[in-house]
């Protein structure tokens, strides 16, 4: 019954038009004096019969379509109507299938994002238990409190919190992004200074060799996250004291390339292609037990969205080099605020 009601509602305008047409025929015969009354009645009856036959035939062809759209769907696949017959039905079905494809893509993307976020938070919470346990043990010890050890553990918690916040902000990256002209050396010096205690604790010395007048167009806040992550990794996987971390910038055919090169343990060739995958820790990550596998993933995502190609080269026992290409850099005067000298790296430390 619902199918018939829906059909009549859809063709109501057509039925009204047909009735007006019959009325026009009657008026035409009336004006002619009803000289052919039998012919008029015959033409009206034939018109009504043909109209009824047309509507019945059309209803039969659309009956399965009406049954499908009137049926309450139980799953998304029910929206994919089958056994269509008319051109309109085929086009509607094609549209619904395309819409279903978009829906599935968005759902899978959302599911992957939520799964990644949940896995990351669970892993981070588990890792944060270690520095908290160490702090509790230090507080329970008799005698003078070892402030340096507590500070190291607090720094680990702080870095972990920063990674969590950055990962959360990555979902709304475009809204948070702000491109500016940045003095590259000034920016790098700021980041090195912010990681001053990390360098001192691990006995690693940064060496900055970047032209004072080199200016690049980027988002300084996000680049601090990226470069800071590379510095943290470089220092964390340099187990021998007295090693150096080199931060240099050179011009090539494509632009200006910032290189961060350490003298650490290096990355095995089997891990090199996967280090930017989410949650991949590799052999080095298992050595320290502190890796979340998200640092290089976030850095790669940020570089990709900012349009700065990133490349990682490494050799076991020789160290790792991370290169970031700025295709829109130039040699010139940088903004006054970003060009304020923070001092050479060795002097700061």
C-alpha positions as a printed Julia matrix, in Angstrom:
349×3 Matrix{Float64}:
   0.0    0.0     0.0
   2.82   2.39    0.85
   4.3    1.77   -2.58
   1.04   2.76   -4.3
   0.7    5.9    -2.15
   4.27   6.91   -2.93
   3.73   6.26   -6.62
   0.52   8.34   -6.73
   2.16  11.2    -4.84
   5.05  11.17   -7.28
   2.73  11.19  -10.35
   0.02  13.45   -8.93
   1.03  16.37  -11.11
   0.95  14.13  -14.17
  -2.58  12.88  -13.28
  -3.81  16.47  -12.8
  -2.37  17.39  -16.18
  -4.21  14.46  -17.77
  -7.51  15.53  -16.15
  -7.03  19.05  -17.46
  -6.42  17.63  -20.9
  -9.69  15.64  -20.74
 -11.53  18.76  -19.55
 -10.07  20.65  -22.49
 -11.46  18.0   -24.86
 -14.93  18.29  -23.27
 -14.85  22.09  -23.55
 -13.77  21.79  -27.15
 -16.72  19.5   -27.94
 -19.08  21.76  -26.0
 -18.01  24.75  -28.07
 -18.61  22.65  -31.17
 -22.21  22.02  -30.04
 -21.72  18.38  -29.08
 -22.34  17.35  -32.68
 -20.21  14.21  -32.18
 -21.18  13.19  -28.64
 -20.39   9.5   -29.1
 -16.98  10.36  -30.46
 -16.31  12.63  -27.47
 -17.28   9.94  -24.98
 -15.18   7.37  -26.82
 -12.13   9.66  -26.87
 -12.46  10.38  -23.13
 -12.79   6.68  -22.23
  -9.8    5.73  -24.41
  -7.75   8.54  -22.9
  -8.53   7.39  -19.36
  -7.81   3.74  -20.21
  -4.5    4.58  -21.85
  -3.54   6.77  -18.91
  -4.43   4.04  -16.42
  -2.54   1.42  -18.44
   0.51   3.7   -18.62
   0.47   4.33  -14.86
   0.05   0.63  -14.05
   2.94  -0.31  -16.33
   5.14   2.36  -14.84
   4.25   1.27  -11.32
   5.22  -2.32  -12.11
   8.65  -1.22  -13.36
   9.21   0.91  -10.23
   7.73  -1.48   -7.68
  11.06  -3.04   -6.64
  12.63   0.41   -6.39
   9.85   1.64   -4.09
  10.13  -1.51   -1.99
  13.87  -0.88   -1.54
  13.58   2.78   -0.49
  10.59   2.14    1.78
  12.39  -0.68    3.6
  14.06   0.43    6.84
  17.81  -0.21    6.35
  19.62  -2.31    8.94
  23.13  -1.74    7.58
  24.8    0.63    5.11
  24.89  -2.03    2.38
  21.08  -1.83    2.24
  21.47   1.58    0.6
  22.94  -0.12   -2.49
  19.74  -0.75   -4.47
  19.85  -3.63   -6.93
  17.7   -4.78   -9.87
  17.07  -1.26  -11.16
  15.34  -0.82  -14.51
  14.79   2.81  -15.46
  17.43   5.39  -16.38
  16.55   7.47  -13.33
  16.93   4.46  -11.05
  20.3    3.54  -12.54
  21.58   7.08  -12.08
  20.28   7.21   -8.5
  21.93   3.86   -7.75
  25.2    5.06   -9.25
  25.04   8.17   -7.07
  24.31   6.11   -3.95
  27.23   3.78   -4.65
  29.6    6.73   -5.04
  28.22   8.23   -1.82
  28.66   4.9    -0.06
  32.29   4.78   -1.22
  32.94   8.24    0.25
  31.26   7.2     3.48
  33.39   4.07    3.77
  36.54   6.06    3.1
  35.73   8.62    5.78
  34.74   5.94    8.29
  37.95   4.0     7.7
  40.0    7.18    8.05
  38.22   8.09   11.3
  38.59   4.55   12.63
  42.31   4.5    11.82
  42.78   7.89   13.49
  40.94   6.83   16.64
  42.74   3.5    16.76
  46.11   5.22   16.35
  45.25   7.76   19.04
  44.08   5.08   21.47
  47.12   2.9    20.85
  49.44   5.87   21.26
  47.86   7.01   24.53
  47.93   3.48   25.95
  51.56   3.09   24.99
  52.47   6.53   26.35
  50.72   5.9    29.69
  52.61   2.62   30.02
  55.94   4.34   29.36
  55.23   7.17   31.76
  55.05   4.64   34.59
  58.84   4.22   34.39
  59.89   7.83   35.2
  57.15   8.09   37.83
  58.39   4.87   39.49
  61.96   6.19   39.43
  60.87   9.46   41.06
  58.99   7.56   43.76
  62.09   5.45   44.49
  64.28   8.54   44.69
  61.85  10.17   47.09
  61.9    7.09   49.32
  65.68   7.07   49.63
  67.24   8.37   52.82
  69.67  11.27   52.73
  69.9   14.22   50.38
  67.47  14.28   47.45
  69.09  13.72   44.05
  67.57  16.68   42.23
  69.44  16.03   39.01
  68.0   12.53   38.64
  64.5   13.79   39.4
  64.93  16.56   36.84
  65.93  13.99   34.21
  62.8   11.94   34.87
  60.62  15.07   34.84
  62.15  15.99   31.47
  61.14  12.57   30.13
  57.57  13.14   31.3
  57.58  16.63   29.79
  58.81  15.35   26.43
  56.15  12.65   26.51
  53.44  15.22   27.22
  54.7   17.38   24.36
  54.43  14.44   21.95
  50.85  13.75   23.09
  49.83  17.4    22.6
  51.51  17.59   19.2
  49.82  14.38   18.07
  46.44  15.79   19.13
  47.05  19.1    17.31
  48.07  17.23   14.18
  44.38  16.45   13.52
  43.68  20.18   13.06
  47.02  21.04   11.48
  45.68  23.33    8.75
  43.82  25.49   11.27
  46.94  25.85   13.41
  49.44  26.48   10.61
  50.9   29.97   10.08
  53.64  30.48    7.48
  56.23  33.19    8.23
  59.66  34.33    7.06
  62.08  32.79    9.54
  65.79  33.23   10.11
  66.9   29.59   10.0
  69.98  29.94   12.21
  68.06  31.89   14.83
  65.34  29.23   14.85
  67.84  26.38   15.19
  69.67  28.17   18.0
  66.41  28.6    19.91
  65.66  24.89   19.6
  69.19  23.92   20.67
  68.91  26.18   23.72
  65.55  24.62   24.67
  67.28  21.2    24.65
  70.29  22.45   26.58
  69.83  20.14   29.56
  69.42  17.12   27.25
  72.78  17.85   25.61
  74.51  18.32   28.97
  73.05  15.15   30.48
  74.15  12.99   27.54
  77.48  14.71   26.97
  76.75  15.61   23.35
  77.88  18.94   21.87
  75.93  20.71   19.1
  77.79  22.44   16.28
  75.75  24.95   14.24
  77.0   26.0    10.82
  74.23  28.04    9.17
  74.43  31.38    7.36
  73.1   34.21    9.55
  71.2   35.74    6.63
  69.44  32.57    5.46
  65.66  33.09    5.56
  63.04  30.41    4.85
  59.24  30.48    4.67
  57.78  28.01    7.15
  55.75  27.66   10.33
  58.28  28.26   13.14
  56.15  26.59   15.81
  55.78  23.35   13.89
  59.39  23.4    12.73
  60.46  23.61   16.37
  58.56  20.37   16.92
  60.21  18.71   13.91
  63.78  19.82   14.53
  63.36  19.24   18.27
  62.34  15.65   17.57
  65.39  15.08   15.37
  67.68  16.54   18.04
  66.08  14.41   20.76
  66.48  11.24   18.7
  70.06  12.1    17.78
  71.09  12.7    21.39
  69.1    9.76   22.78
  70.79   7.28   20.42
  74.29   8.65   20.9
  75.48   6.46   23.76
  79.1    7.67   23.93
  79.86  10.97   25.62
  81.89  13.63   23.85
  80.22  13.11   20.48
  78.94  16.01   18.39
  75.68  16.88   16.67
  76.13  18.89   13.49
  73.41  21.27   12.27
  74.26  22.71    8.86
  72.46  24.34    5.94
  73.62  24.27    2.33
  72.17  25.42   -0.97
  71.52  22.95   -3.76
  69.67  23.0    -7.06
  66.27  22.68   -5.38
  66.69  25.11   -2.48
  68.3   25.21    0.96
  68.8   21.95    2.8
  69.02  21.77    6.59
  71.02  18.74    7.74
  71.03  17.35   11.28
  73.83  14.78   11.54
  74.77  12.84   14.64
  77.54  10.41   15.55
  75.25   7.89   17.17
  74.58   4.19   16.69
  72.85   4.63   13.33
  69.74   2.94   11.99
  69.84  -0.6    10.53
  69.1   -0.74    6.81
  66.14  -3.04    7.48
  64.51  -0.33    9.65
  65.39   2.74    7.61
  62.37   2.63    5.29
  59.93   2.11    8.16
  61.11   4.59   10.8
  58.46   7.14    9.79
  55.6    4.65   10.21
  53.36   5.15   13.24
  54.39   3.08   16.3
  57.44   1.61   14.58
  60.28   1.47   17.12
  62.8   -0.78   15.4
  65.95  -2.23   16.9
  67.13   1.06   18.4
  63.8    1.68   20.08
  64.05  -1.66   21.83
  67.52  -0.78   23.11
  66.23   2.08   25.28
  62.67   0.92   25.87
  61.51   4.56   25.81
  60.45   4.93   22.2
  56.78   5.43   21.32
  57.41   5.1    17.6
  55.5    8.34   16.98
  58.25  10.98   16.91
  59.49  10.47   13.36
  55.96   9.76   12.17
  54.8   13.16   13.44
  57.89  14.86   12.0
  57.32  13.29    8.59
  53.63  14.29    8.64
  54.46  17.9     9.53
  57.18  18.19    6.88
  54.83  16.74    4.27
  52.04  19.18    5.11
  54.39  22.15    5.2
  55.85  21.18    1.82
  59.37  20.5     3.11
  60.64  17.16    1.71
  62.44  15.12    4.37
  65.1   12.47    3.86
  66.83  10.18    6.37
  70.23   8.59    5.7
  72.01   6.35    8.15
  74.78   3.8     8.58
  75.1    1.53   11.58
  77.95   2.65   13.82
  78.51   5.86   11.85
  75.44   7.94   12.7
  72.31   9.33   11.09
  71.62  12.35    8.9
  68.2   13.93    8.56
  67.74  16.46    5.77
  64.89  18.96    5.36
  64.59  20.82    2.07
  63.28  24.41    2.02
  62.46  25.18   -1.6
  61.52  28.82   -0.87
  64.58  29.97    1.08
  66.68  33.02    0.28
  69.73  34.86    1.48
  68.59  38.17    2.92
  67.64  40.04    6.04
  65.43  38.06    8.38
  62.78  39.39   10.72
  64.25  41.3    13.66
  62.52  39.19   16.28
  63.74  35.9    14.86
  67.24  37.2    14.12
  68.14  38.02   17.72
  71.27  36.04   18.51
  70.97  33.4    21.13
  74.68  32.66   21.11
  76.75  29.84   19.7
  75.8   26.31   20.63
  79.0   25.4    22.44
  78.98  28.57   24.5
  75.37  28.04   25.56
  76.19  24.62   26.84
